[in-house]
Amino acid sequence: MAGEHKQWNSHSAHMITKQRWEIGLFQPLRYGLSDDLEYSTYPLWFFVMPNVSFKKAHEDRGSAKIASRLSIVYPTPLLNMLSNEGIGGLIDPNITMPPMLGLSGSLLMSWDAFGVMVTSKAGIDLGLSMGKLDTRSNIDLPIVYHRLEVFHNKWGVHAGLDFTKDMTRHLQLFVDLDVRLLPGLEKRNEDQSYQMHSGNHSIEHKLLLIWSRSSRFRIITGYKLVSGDFPHGNETRLLPYVPMLEKWVPIIELQWAR
């Protein structure tokens, strides 16, 4: 089952096999174009937020697997849908979002250590806006804010570590820790030069228990913890959070493959 578990692990440098596809309720559709190239997309979001991601395998470094990933997203249609009054309105209705393109590139390295698969990742995020972007146009929600703020900041960086452990033949534990930074430049009055400042940050952590019935079906449960800087101050939130219930509920995810 260890080899089958690595098939499912989209966050690692391991590749999905050629012509295999995987999809989940909240996970992307993932497909192996070849033994060293795969693509993925969130199909339910595609018509309101076109998105695609490619992962490419590179030459191994010793026992470590190496891969790179390029992700592209066009969030403008969805953001304009959210720019309205009433239910579903999260952005000022007087704001029209310009065409925006998000690019994210990452380098991934995976290796086994003491029975645990470790993946390190790091990369850069670019937010391209083809028009004036209103400073009020972000959404101050965990996860969402720092991914959209890159369009205001123009760029950001991300890094993280993932740990995957086979507990039994069918049960797997997944733990990760990711950080997102939105660095910037600020002008120093004394000599009119510029210096780097760390800017806003977001720290994200997941813990998941994964039960795999076979190489074609699995069930995932767990939580996600997010802590970061927001316009209203620092906030830490355990997700998923249901506002109507005012409490956290566990992640429930189903995935299929063929």
C-alpha positions in Angstrom: 0.0 0.0 0.0 3.0 2.4 0.4 3.4 2.7 -3.3 -0.4 3.3 -3.7 -0.3 6.0 -1.0 2.4 7.8 -3.0 0.0 7.8 -6.0 -2.4 9.9 -4.0 0.2 12.4 -2.7 -0.2 15.4 -4.9 1.8 17.6 -2.4 5.0 15.5 -2.8 7.5 15.3 -5.6 6.2 11.8 -6.5 4.3 11.7 -9.8 0.9 10.2 -10.6 1.3 7.3 -13.1 0.5 7.9 -16.8 -3.3 8.0 -17.6 -4.3 7.7 -13.9 -6.8 10.3 -12.7 -7.8 11.3 -9.2 -10.6 13.6 -8.0 -12.2 14.5 -4.7 -15.1 16.6 -3.3 -12.7 19.5 -2.5 -9.5 18.2 -4.1 -8.5 18.9 -7.7 -8.9 16.7 -10.7 -5.4 15.3 -11.3 -4.2 13.4 -14.4 -1.0 11.8 -15.5 -0.1 13.0 -19.0 3.1 11.0 -18.9 5.4 9.3 -16.4 7.1 12.7 -15.7 4.3 15.2 -16.3 0.9 15.7 -14.7 -1.8 18.4 -14.7 -4.5 19.3 -12.2 -7.5 21.7 -12.0 -10.4 22.4 -9.8 -13.3 21.6 -12.2 -16.1 23.0 -10.0 -14.4 26.3 -9.9 -13.1 26.4 -13.5 -15.9 28.3 -15.1 -15.9 31.1 -12.5 -12.2 31.0 -11.7 -10.1 29.3 -14.5 -7.2 27.4 -13.0 -4.6 24.9 -14.0 -1.4 23.4 -12.5 1.4 21.4 -14.0 3.9 19.2 -12.1 7.1 18.1 -13.8 9.5 15.4 -12.5 13.3 16.1 -12.7 16.4 14.0 -12.2 16.6 12.4 -8.7 19.2 13.7 -6.3 20.5 10.6 -4.6 17.4 9.0 -3.0 15.4 12.2 -3.2 12.7 12.8 -5.8 12.7 16.3 -7.4 9.8 18.0 -9.1 8.6 21.5 -10.0 5.1 22.9 -10.2 3.6 25.8 -12.1 0.1 27.0 -11.2 -2.0 29.6 -13.1 -5.3 31.1 -11.9 -7.6 33.8 -13.3 -9.8 34.9 -10.3 -11.5 38.0 -11.9 -14.8 36.4 -12.8 -15.4 34.9 -9.3 -14.3 38.2 -7.6 -16.7 40.2 -9.7 -19.5 37.8 -8.7 -18.6 38.4 -5.1 -18.8 42.2 -5.6 -22.4 42.7 -4.8 -24.8 43.5 -2.0 -26.7 41.0 0.2 -25.9 37.3 0.5 -22.7 36.3 -1.1 -21.4 39.8 -1.3 -17.9 39.9 0.1 -16.5 42.9 -1.9 -17.9 46.5 -2.2 -20.5 46.4 -5.0 -19.1 49.7 -6.4 -15.8 47.9 -7.2 -15.1 46.2 -10.5 -12.1 43.9 -10.5 -9.7 44.3 -13.5 -8.3 41.3 -15.3 -5.9 39.5 -12.9 -3.5 36.6 -13.4 -1.9 34.7 -10.6 1.3 32.7 -11.2 2.9 30.4 -8.7 6.1 28.3 -9.1 7.4 25.8 -6.6 10.3 23.4 -6.3 9.6 20.1 -4.4 11.9 17.5 -2.9 10.7 14.3 -1.3 12.7 11.6 0.6 12.1 8.9 3.1 13.6 9.2 6.7 12.9 6.7 9.5 9.8 5.5 7.8 8.4 8.9 7.1 8.1 10.5 3.7 9.3 14.1 4.0 8.6 16.8 1.4 10.1 20.3 1.4 8.8 22.9 -0.9 9.6 26.6 -1.7 8.5 29.0 -4.4 7.4 32.4 -5.5 4.0 33.8 -6.2 3.3 36.6 -8.7 0.1 38.7 -8.9 -0.4 40.4 -12.3 -3.2 43.0 -12.6 -4.1 44.5 -16.0 -5.6 47.6 -14.6 -6.0 49.6 -11.4 -6.8 47.5 -8.4 -8.8 49.1 -5.6 -7.2 48.7 -2.2 -10.6 47.8 -0.7 -11.0 44.8 -3.0 -9.5 42.0 -0.8 -11.5 39.6 1.3 -10.3 39.5 5.0 -10.8 35.7 5.5 -8.2 33.1 6.6 -6.6 31.4 3.6 -8.3 33.7 1.1 -6.7 37.0 2.2 -3.0 36.2 1.8 -3.7 34.5 -1.6 -5.5 37.6 -2.9 -3.2 40.1 -1.3 -0.4 39.0 -3.6 -2.2 41.0 -6.4 -1.8 44.1 -4.3 1.7 43.4 -3.2 2.7 42.1 -6.7 4.6 39.1 -5.3 5.1 36.8 -2.4 7.0 33.7 -1.3 6.0 30.4 0.2 7.7 27.5 1.8 6.7 24.4 3.8 7.3 20.9 5.0 5.0 17.9 4.7 5.3 14.6 6.7 3.5 11.4 5.6 3.5 8.2 7.7 1.9 4.9 7.0 0.3 3.9 10.3 -1.2 0.6 9.0 -1.7 -1.0 5.7 -4.8 1.2 5.1 -4.3 4.1 7.5 -2.0 7.1 6.9 -1.1 10.2 8.9 -0.3 13.5 7.1 1.0 16.6 8.8 2.2 19.8 7.2 3.4 23.3 8.1 3.4 26.1 5.5 4.3 29.8 5.6 3.3 32.5 3.1 5.1 35.9 3.2 4.2 39.1 1.3 7.5 41.0 1.5 7.9 44.6 0.3 10.1 47.7 0.1 9.8 50.7 2.3 11.6 54.0 1.9 14.0 55.2 4.6 13.7 58.9 5.2 17.3 59.4 6.4 19.0 58.4 3.1 16.1 58.0 0.7 17.1 54.4 0.1 14.8 51.3 0.2 15.0 48.4 2.6 13.1 45.1 2.6 10.4 44.4 5.2 8.8 41.1 6.0 5.2 42.3 5.3 2.1 40.2 6.1 2.5 36.6 6.8 0.3 33.5 7.1 1.2 30.2 8.9 -0.9 27.2 7.9 -0.9 23.7 9.4 -2.9 20.6 8.6 -3.3 17.3 10.3 -5.1 14.6 8.4 -6.0 10.9 8.9 -6.4 9.1 5.6 -8.1 5.7 5.2 -7.4 4.1 1.9 -9.8 1.3 0.9 -7.8 0.6 -2.2 -5.9 2.5 -4.9 -9.2 3.8 -6.2 -11.0 5.2 -3.1 -10.0 6.9 0.2 -11.6 9.0 3.0 -9.8 11.9 4.7 -10.6 13.7 7.9 -8.8 16.2 10.1 -8.3 19.9 10.6 -6.5 23.0 9.2 -5.1 25.7 11.5 -4.4 29.2 10.1 -2.7 32.1 11.9 -1.7 35.4 10.2 -1.7 39.1 9.9 -4.9 40.7 8.7 -6.1 44.3 8.3 -8.0 44.0 11.6 -5.0 42.4 13.4 -3.6 39.0 14.0 -6.0 36.1 13.9 -5.8 32.4 14.5 -8.6 30.1 13.2 -9.3 26.4 13.2 -10.9 25.3 10.0 -13.4 24.4 8.7 -15.4 26.9 10.8 -19.2 27.1 10.4 -20.5 30.6 11.2 -24.1 29.5 11.7 -23.0 27.0 14.3 -20.2 29.1 15.6 -17.9 26.1 15.9 -15.3 24.0 14.2 -16.3 20.9 12.3 -13.8 18.3 11.0 -12.7 18.1 7.4 -14.5 15.3 5.6 -13.2 14.5 2.1 -13.8 11.6 -0.3 -11.4 10.9 -3.2 -11.7 8.6 -6.2 -9.2 7.4 -8.8 -9.0 5.2 -11.8 
